[in-house]
Amino acid sequence: MGDKGAMDKMKGKAKQKAGKIMGDERLKGEGRADEAKGRAKEAMSDAKENARGMKDSMKGKSRS
């Protein structure tokens, strides 16, 4: 899932640069939104991984 987040971030940066070059505020806004979406996807992926790690470590402790 982190790859999808990175892809959205790259797509967003590209749109922002294209919008800046062409003077298109809408395209720049879309780029900012795509970049934010990518950051959110990465954050969700990180949170899921952390939750899995906590779950696994708790399972390991209860078995001891």
N, C-alpha and C positions, 0 to 999 in steps of 0.2 A: 504494500500500500504506500510505502514511502516513495516508491518510484513514481506513482501517480501524482503525489504531492509535488515532487521535484519537477515533473513535467508541466504541471499547472503553473508553478512558479516561473519556469523558463518561458512558457508561452505568454505569461503575463508581462514579463520584462520585455519580451519582443514586441508585444502590442504597445506597451508604453513608449518604447523607442520609436516605433513606426508612427504612432500618434503624435509624438513630439516633432518628428521630422516633417510630417504632413500638416501639422497644425490642427489635428483632429482631436478635440477634447473628449469626444465620446469614446474614441479608440483608446485614449490614455486611461479613461475611467474603467473601461472593460479590462484593460491590462492590470490596473490596480486590484480590481475585483478578482481576476484570475489568480493573481499572486497571493492575495489573502486566502483564497480557497485552497491553494496549495499549502500554505502554512498551516491552515486548519486541518487538512488531511494528514500532514506530517505529525501534528500535535496529537491527533486522535490515534494514529498508529503508535506513537511513543507511549501514550497512556495505556493502550491495550497491551503492549509488550511489558510495561511495568506491572500491570495487573496480573498478567500471566506469571511473571517472575515472583510476585508476592504470593500468588496462589501455590506455585510450585514449592517455594521455600516453606510455606506453612504446612504443606503436606509432608515435607521432609522432616520438620520438627515434630509433628504429631506422631510420626512413626518411631521416633527415638525412644 
